[in-house]
Amino acid sequence: MTELHLIPVNTNVHSVHRPDGAHVGNLKRIGAVWKFKAVGYDAGGGVEPGGGPLTEQHNMVFDAPDAQVVSARLGCWL
């Protein structure tokens, strides 16, 4: 399993990174749930919301920003 790293941005957002440091998305608290928001980058380094290697998991819902749970559910897609 690929272990993902969650880095707190503020109380409602955690950035999600692969072990090599690549940013693949964010967990955002929306109401009472946390949603994964996929992020990709184009050849010029521009942000592609909803893109990247986890596009199909965009908007996946989580109960909390727990790195083990997020890794278990998203890590197999990397």
Beta strands, then each sheet from edge to edge (+ up, - down):
strand 1: 5-10
strand 2: 13-17
strand 3: 23-30
strand 4: 33-41
strand 5: 47-49
strand 6: 61-62
sheet 1: 1+ 2- 3+ 4- 5+
sheet 2: 1+ 2- 3+ 4- 6+
end
